[in-house]
Structure formats: C-alpha cells, structure tokens
Amino acid sequence: MISIIGLALALALLVYLAMRGMSILVAAPLCAILIALTSGLALLPRSGSTEASFAVSYMTGFTGFFSDWFLMFLLGAIFGKIMEDSGAAHSIAHWIISKLGVRRAVLAVVAACAILTYGGVSVFIVAFSVYPMAVGLFREADLPRRFLPGTIAFGSVTFTMTTAGSPEIQNWIPIPYLGTTTWAGWQVSFVVAAFMAIAGYTWLSRMMKKAVANGEHFSARKEDPEPRSSGTLPHPFLSLLPLIAVLVTSNVLQGTYDKYALVFALASGIAVATLFNIRRFTDFGSALTLGATGAVIAIANTCAVVGFGSVAKGSPAFTMALDAVTSMPGSPLVAAALAVTVIAGLTGSASGGQTIALPLLAPFYVGVDAPHPVDPEALHRVVAIASGGLDSLPHNGYVVTTIRAICGETHKDAYGAVGALTVIVPAVGTVLALFLFSVF
C-alpha cells in the first residue's frame, strides 16, 4: 500500500515542481528518490551487491534511452536549426500563412506546424520557427496570446507526431519491438488523424471565440519577435525539398536499417537543405552548434523522465498495476493502450513511455509464445497514438519549453488549452483507434 501511495505522491510532486518551473533534470531524480524510499529500494548499491537500487535503476533508464536515440535527436535538432537559420522553415510557414490569411490565423499556425512536423523537423524546432510568425498573426487578428502555446502544440504533437509515415521518433520506437514499419495500421491512422485535426481545431476555435467574446485581446510585449521578411526567404518549393527528402529516405530504407533509417533520412534532409540554401545561412556554424546543444538538452530532459520511469518500474506498485492491466479481460489492445497511456503519464514523455512500456508489453502480445496475441500493426498504431495523450501533462519537457521558454506564458494561463488539445483529443483518438481496429 505504501508503494502505491509513494508512486502517486511522486507523480503529483513531479507535476507540481514542473509547473513551478523547476528543471526536470532536478525534479525527476528527486521524485524518483521518493519512489525508492516508499518501495524498499536502496538509494545506492552496496559493493558486490546485485540488489536493485535507485542509482542503478535511474541511470540505466537514463543512459539506455540516450544510447538508443541520441543520433536521431542530434540530427533532428541540427536539421531543424538548418531549416530555421536558412529561412526554409520560415518560408514554408510564411507561404501557408500568406495563402490562408489573417482571418484564418489559427488554421495557418496549425497547418505550418503540422507540415514541418510531418516533414521531420523536431517538434521543439517547429515551435521556435513558427512562433515569430504566430505572434504576428495573433497580433493582426487581435487574438489572446495565451492560446499561442496550445495552437503550436496542437499542430506539432497530436495528429502528425503519431500518424503513419511520420518521421518523428514516437512513430519509430515500436518498430524493433513489434517488427513493423512506420506505416503500420495506416488506414485507421489516417482516419484517427483526420478526426483529431478536425475535432481539435473546432475546439480550439470555440475556446478562442469565447475568450474574445469575454473581452480578451492580444497583449503586445516589447520583446515580441518580428517574422523575417519574405524577400529574404528561399522559394517555398525549394524549402519543401528537404522535408520530402526525409520522408522518402526514411520510407525507402526503414526495411533495411529499421530505426537507423531515420539517421540516413535526417542526414539527407540536412544535405538537401544545405545544398539549396548555402548562401542564405545567417551563421551556418552557429546553427550546427545550437542544434547540437538543443539536442543534448532535449534528450537529457527526456532521459531524466525515462530514468524516473525506470525507478517507478522497479516498485511493487508498478508491478501490480502491470499485472492488473495485462490480465484484463477483453481486447489486448485496450490493455496495451491503457498501460502505455499510464506509463507515458508517469514519465511525462511519449517516447519515454514507449521505451519503458514496449519491452514489458511486447512479449504478452507479439510472437508465437505470446499469451495474448494481437496484430502487431494494430498494436504499433494504438501504442503510438496512446503515448501522445497523458505524456502532455504539465511536467512534459516540450510543454514546459513551449509555454515558458518560447511563448513566455505561465501554466496557469496557457495550460488549459494545451491540456485540452494535447491530452484529451489524443485520448479520444485512442478510443476511436481501438474501436476501428475492433471493427476492421
């Protein structure tokens, strides 16, 4: 019983500390210590002992995720910075915004984020790239700026991040565990993506209309960035070529190199973006440096919550919860979706949640000896979509970065919209996916 209480308190404390602005690199191990203390885990290993401990469990999870995914984070961040520094990301966003106009400011921001994300640009870089233009659009349309984080997040981490064919790592992590491809369950995936896009956009529009009707307006700040002039940007078609290169390369090579096809794909995107924009960089060397630095920060934040999840995995409460889920009557897909959702919520990370959940769940559902066999493609898609729900709780690294660092808002003002669009909408999308896979 004390283990269950400790796990619940640790998660609540992690959410609270993240909302108060504490670095996840500090908050995650502190909260993991609470789990260890209430679960009977030693804090440090004794010499020659093989017993589980906080330090070993935490660092095993931390370094394991780093080892598996650092190259993808590194190349993804560098690709994003090159697209940003060359003006290619701005060009795509500017073109979309110019076509849709101020009257459709929200749709323009969402569409710009979605295209960049599905093209392989890191979700963090998408937020940085689109934010200057989003501020300008919201200013012209006189829309409340507290909805900026929700609008950017909705376009980046919902219907594109976990959709079939997406080069984001949340769609690649299941491959080695399930023997699938990034196009697993594509028919259901596209239906669910369309639902999430339409439902989320409708909800966002209604929230903003209600706020405007209540007298809210855009509040300018002296530090607000200005979007780059369209005259200095590359042609939109040339700017799309690196995204196309990433998508094509990842799909051609994934059968040969599995998840490492993403390394080739991102490298090809970097090469194409550099080739066509070599004279447009403001500081190519700085873009590489900032990209590499951003990659380390992004993956370290994710590793921190994976480490937290690894300690949680060693607690009796976690074992009881996993046993309860895997022995649930009914569809194994429902049990898997529930397990991934909970673990992603614990870690505050879709990728971290998958990394912890899949090694535990795959033997139950995939393979000739699996006690509850299920279609691997359906499991891949359900796991991917489910991981994008509770991962966006307030302590999620992307949420903290987008609300506070990029948009300069507070959780109190901005998280309501972020939570509605990136937690509730994907959760309903998961239910829809389960229904469609049960019918078809």
Secondary structure, DSSP 8 states (H G I E B T S, - for coil): -HHHHHHHHHHHHHHHHHHTT--HHHHHHHHHHHHHHHHT-BSS--TT----BHHHHHHHHHHHHHHHHHHHHHHHHHHHHHHHHTTHHHHHHHHHHHHH-GGGHHHHHHHHHHHHHHTT--HHHHHHHHHHHHHHHHHHHT--GGGHHHHHHHHHHTTTTTSTT--SGGGTTTHHHHT--TTTTHHHHHHHHHHHHHHHHHHHHHHHHHHHHTT------TT------GGGS--HHHHHHHHHHHHHHHHHHHHHHGGGHHHHHHHHHHHHHHHHHTTT-S-HHHHHHHHHHHHHHHHHHHHHHHHHHHHHHTSHHHHHHHHHHHT-SS-HHHHHHHHHHHHHHHHT-HHHHHHHHHHHHHHHHSSTT-SS---HHHHHHHHHHHHTSGGGSTT-HHHHIIIIIIT---HHHHHHHHHIIIIIHHHHHHHHHHHHHHH-
